[in-house]
């Protein structure tokens, strides 16, 4: 289905690492009122949303790591969204730019390159089947 899509990639994670993310500690991080996903330098994937990368220019550098799962986003007036997939979370973050008191809850342990691998894929058929 994606054979003609340029720039596609596949993220491979071992099942053991997925369990570690679920039982890891939870961290609340307050966000500036202004800015969306791109301004914070986060790349997300999956359902629920998982951090795929944190840009070196991100204000979240050193606080958020690849492999963290986003538990919820909210703001101090009591509004909260939980268990969003990556696209839904990006939409909420972008739409809420300008709202004071925004926060994100993350859980899990950071995964290094040995645990999570993002493999760039060429266009065309790969000739493999994933189960």
N, C-alpha and C positions, 0 to 999 in steps of 0.2 A: 503494500500500500504506500510505502514511502520511498520506493526505489528511485523516483525522480526528484526527491527533495535534497537540495544541496545543503551542506552544513549540519546534517542530522548526526546524532550520536546515540549511543546506548550507555546507560549507567548500570554497572554490575555491582551488586552488593551481596556479601555472603549472608546466609540466614542467621548465623551466630551474631553478627554485628547488628542485625535488625532487632534481635531480642535485647541486646545491650542498650540500644536507644530507648526502648520502652521502659526499662527499669532505672534509667539514669536520673540524676537530679533535675529539678525544674528551676528555671531561672526567669525572673521577670526583668525586662529591660524597657525603660521609659524611652520613648521616641520624641524627637523634636516635632513640633506641630506641623511644620512644612516639610514636604517630601514624600515621594512614593517609593516603590520598590527599587527603581533604577537609581534614584538619588542616594539610597542607603547602600547601594552596591551589593545587593543580594541576588543570587540566582537560586530559584526554587524549582523543585520537581515533585511529582507524585501526589498521592492521596492517602493520608493527609500530607500536607506540604512538608517537604524536607529540604534543608539548605544544601544546595549542590556546590555553591562556592560563595566566598565573601571577597569582594574586591579589595585590593591593597589600599585603595583610597577611601574605603568605607569608614564611617564613624563607628561602626559596629566591630571593626577589626579588633581582635583580641578578646571580644566578649561573646561573639557568635562564631561557631565553627561548622565546617562541612560535616554533614551527618546529623545535625540537630533537627529535631522535629518541632514544628510550630504547633503548639497546643491551642492557642487562642490569641486573638487580637481584640483590644477594647480601648475604651477611654474612660476617664474618671467619672462621667455621668452615669455609669452603670451599663452602657452599651457594650455587648460582647458578642463575638462570633467565634465558634469553636469548630475544630476538626474540618477546616476548609482545605480543599485541594489547592495546588499551587496557583492555578488560574484564578480561583475565587479569592484567595488571599491577596494576590496582586491587585485585583480589582478593588477590594476593600481598602487596601493601603493607599492606592492612588486616589480613590474617591474621598478618603478621609483626610487628605492633605489639607492643612489649615485648622484641623481640630486639635485643641489643646488637650494635654493629658493622655495622649495615646500610649499604649504599651503593647508589648508582645511577650507571651510566655513560651519559652523553649524547653524541651526536655531531651535528655539523651546524653550520650558521650560523643565527643568528637571522633570522627573516623579519618584516619590518615589514608594516604594513597595505596597502602597495602590492603585496606579493607573496602574502599570504594574506588572504582575505576571508571572514568568517563572516557569511552573509546570513540573517537571520531570515525564515522562510517563514510565510505565513498558512495557516490550515486550508483545505481544499478543493483541487480540482484546479488545477494551475498552467498546464497546456496547453503544456508543453515536453517535449522528449525529449532525454535525454543519451546520448551514445554513447561 
